[in-house]
Every structure is written in C-alpha cells, then in structure tokens.
Amino acid sequence: MSTLDHLTRLIHDKFGVDTAAIDADAPFASYDLDSLTVAELMFEIDDAFHVTVPDEAATSVKTLRELATLIDGLSAKA
C-alpha cells in the first residue's frame, strides 16, 4: 500500500471522510479538517508510520500528496 493510500485510509477511519471524496491535491480544509484536527492527524501519522513530523513541516503541508511526500522523505532518513 502506498503512503498516499495509507493516508487516505487513515483519514477515512479516524475522521469519517468518504474515501471516494478524497482528492490528494485538495487542501485539508476541503475535508473539514481544521488546524486542530490536522494536529491530531500528525499524532496518528507518528504512530502509523513511525516517523515524527516536525512542527514547521506539519504547518506548511496543505494537501495529502504533500504530506505523503513528506512522510516518504522522513521514512527514507530513518
């Protein structure tokens, strides 16, 4: 499963967003994920992918595709 697929499943499972409605290039706000929910998502990512997303990176990422790319980069360094 790709990182993007895993993130899609995670957002569906944790926040109830329909997977068919998820567009990897849409901003998080389009899924009604506010900054607090995105912060919660980052904690879920820490657990699911065994990486720590730096705070500055977490606030600059706006889409799932950007987040997947960031996670893949962090995983490669681990």
C-alpha positions as CSV (number, residue, x, y, z in Angstrom):
1,M,0.0,0.0,0.0
2,S,1.4,3.4,-0.9
3,T,1.8,6.2,1.6
4,L,-1.0,8.1,-0.1
5,D,-3.3,5.1,0.1
6,H,-2.5,4.6,3.7
7,L,-3.2,8.3,4.5
8,T,-6.5,8.1,2.7
9,R,-7.5,5.1,4.7
10,L,-6.3,6.8,7.9
11,I,-8.4,9.9,7.2
12,H,-11.4,7.8,6.5
13,D,-11.0,5.6,9.6
14,K,-10.2,8.4,12.1
15,F,-12.2,11.3,10.7
16,G,-15.0,9.7,8.8
17,V,-14.2,11.2,5.4
18,D,-15.5,9.2,2.5
19,T,-12.5,7.8,0.6
20,A,-14.3,8.5,-2.8
21,A,-14.4,12.2,-1.8
22,I,-10.7,12.4,-1.0
23,D,-8.6,14.3,-3.6
24,A,-4.8,14.0,-2.9
25,D,-4.3,17.6,-4.2
26,A,-7.2,19.2,-2.3
27,P,-6.4,21.3,0.8
28,F,-7.2,19.7,4.2
29,A,-9.9,22.3,4.7
30,S,-11.9,20.7,1.9
31,Y,-12.4,17.7,4.2
32,D,-13.5,19.9,7.1
33,L,-10.1,19.2,8.8
34,D,-9.2,22.3,10.8
35,S,-5.8,23.0,12.3
36,L,-6.6,21.1,15.5
37,T,-7.8,18.1,13.5
38,V,-4.6,18.2,11.3
39,A,-2.6,18.3,14.5
40,E,-4.4,15.2,15.7
41,L,-3.7,13.6,12.3
42,M,0.0,14.3,12.8
43,F,-0.1,12.3,16.0
44,E,-1.8,9.4,14.2
45,I,0.9,9.6,11.5
46,D,3.6,9.3,14.1
47,D,2.0,6.1,15.3
48,A,1.1,4.7,11.9
49,F,4.3,5.4,10.0
50,H,6.8,5.5,12.9
51,V,8.1,8.9,12.0
52,T,8.0,12.3,13.7
53,V,6.7,15.1,11.5
54,P,8.5,18.3,12.6
55,D,6.1,21.1,13.7
56,E,7.2,23.5,11.0
57,A,6.6,20.9,8.3
58,A,3.2,20.0,9.7
59,T,2.0,23.6,9.5
60,S,3.4,24.0,5.9
61,V,1.8,20.9,4.4
62,K,-1.6,21.7,2.9
63,T,-2.6,18.5,0.9
64,L,-2.4,14.7,1.3
65,R,0.0,14.5,-1.6
66,E,2.4,16.9,0.1
67,L,2.0,15.0,3.4
68,A,2.7,11.7,1.6
69,T,5.9,13.1,0.1
70,L,7.0,14.4,3.5
71,I,6.4,11.1,5.2
72,D,8.2,9.2,2.4
73,G,11.2,11.6,2.9
74,L,11.2,11.1,6.7
75,S,10.9,7.3,6.3
76,A,13.9,7.3,4.0
77,K,16.0,9.1,6.6
78,A,15.0,6.7,9.4
